[in-house]
């Protein structure tokens, strides 16, 4: 009977990628890792990226894994990737998915905050601020400052009937609106702001949001 492989190895330009089985017993995993490190499979100086999958490893477990790899003077763990998130991170994500609704005008000098998504039914006047841990949706004009993803959520968006904000901020990136104000005052239309892969804030038609951020949709069913 062929023994299943618990560790798969892939060579990249940045070094080696080791994918560790996340279902087997930890002792079995360490055993196979020792065999591979001691064999000729992992010869040569190289940086190692570990992919743990859904296996939870505490500090003690990680030290054991790295100790085995570092028995070879040629190998060094450079990165660890895991699909397991901490309880704190899980709680933050749950909060960000919740939404709060504010009905009325957000007047100059006023600040409206939400831990998750924020829905404003009304205008956001100049010098007013709306801040959310998740996304911001405004059924009205945004003339003030809008900050989505305030806790670092880079997938958050800002959507409005008229996006005339003086400042847009998503996570830690900020965009000062200048030319956009002139264009929108002439031809206002529903738009959304989002963070591109290059780290810059971009503005597009609201209709494009379902393609830009498909994971925002939670509605199931329909015809």
Secondary structure in CASP SS format (residue, H / E / C, confidence):
PFRMAT SS
TARGET T0000
AUTHOR 0000-0000-0000
METHOD secondary structure of the structure
MODEL  1
X C 1.00
X C 1.00
X C 1.00
X C 1.00
X C 1.00
X C 1.00
X E 1.00
X E 1.00
X E 1.00
X E 1.00
X E 1.00
X E 1.00
X C 1.00
X C 1.00
X E 1.00
X E 1.00
X E 1.00
X E 1.00
X E 1.00
X E 1.00
X C 1.00
X C 1.00
X C 1.00
X C 1.00
X C 1.00
X H 1.00
X H 1.00
X H 1.00
X H 1.00
X H 1.00
X H 1.00
X H 1.00
X H 1.00
X H 1.00
X H 1.00
X H 1.00
X H 1.00
X H 1.00
X C 1.00
X H 1.00
X H 1.00
X H 1.00
X C 1.00
X C 1.00
X C 1.00
X E 1.00
X E 1.00
X E 1.00
X E 1.00
X E 1.00
X E 1.00
X C 1.00
X C 1.00
X C 1.00
X C 1.00
X C 1.00
X C 1.00
X C 1.00
X H 1.00
X H 1.00
X H 1.00
X H 1.00
X H 1.00
X H 1.00
X H 1.00
X H 1.00
X H 1.00
X H 1.00
X H 1.00
X C 1.00
X C 1.00
X C 1.00
X C 1.00
X C 1.00
X E 1.00
X E 1.00
X E 1.00
X E 1.00
X E 1.00
X E 1.00
X E 1.00
X C 1.00
X C 1.00
X C 1.00
X C 1.00
X C 1.00
X H 1.00
X H 1.00
X H 1.00
X H 1.00
X H 1.00
X H 1.00
X H 1.00
X H 1.00
X H 1.00
X H 1.00
X H 1.00
X C 1.00
X E 1.00
X E 1.00
X E 1.00
X E 1.00
X E 1.00
X C 1.00
X C 1.00
X E 1.00
X C 1.00
X C 1.00
X C 1.00
X C 1.00
X E 1.00
X E 1.00
X E 1.00
X E 1.00
X C 1.00
X C 1.00
X E 1.00
X E 1.00
X E 1.00
X E 1.00
X E 1.00
X C 1.00
X C 1.00
X E 1.00
X C 1.00
X C 1.00
X C 1.00
X C 1.00
X E 1.00
X E 1.00
X E 1.00
X E 1.00
X C 1.00
X C 1.00
X C 1.00
X E 1.00
X E 1.00
X E 1.00
X E 1.00
X E 1.00
X E 1.00
X E 1.00
X C 1.00
X C 1.00
X E 1.00
X E 1.00
X E 1.00
X E 1.00
X C 1.00
X C 1.00
X C 1.00
X C 1.00
X C 1.00
X C 1.00
X C 1.00
X C 1.00
X C 1.00
X E 1.00
X E 1.00
X E 1.00
X E 1.00
X E 1.00
X E 1.00
X C 1.00
X C 1.00
X C 1.00
X E 1.00
X E 1.00
X E 1.00
X E 1.00
X C 1.00
X C 1.00
X E 1.00
X E 1.00
X E 1.00
X E 1.00
X C 1.00
X C 1.00
X H 1.00
X H 1.00
X H 1.00
X H 1.00
X H 1.00
X H 1.00
X H 1.00
X H 1.00
X C 1.00
X C 1.00
X C 1.00
X C 1.00
X E 1.00
X E 1.00
X E 1.00
X E 1.00
X E 1.00
X C 1.00
X C 1.00
X C 1.00
X C 1.00
X C 1.00
X E 1.00
X E 1.00
X E 1.00
X E 1.00
X E 1.00
X H 1.00
X H 1.00
X H 1.00
X H 1.00
X H 1.00
X H 1.00
X H 1.00
X C 1.00
X H 1.00
X H 1.00
X H 1.00
X C 1.00
X C 1.00
X C 1.00
X C 1.00
X C 1.00
X C 1.00
X C 1.00
END
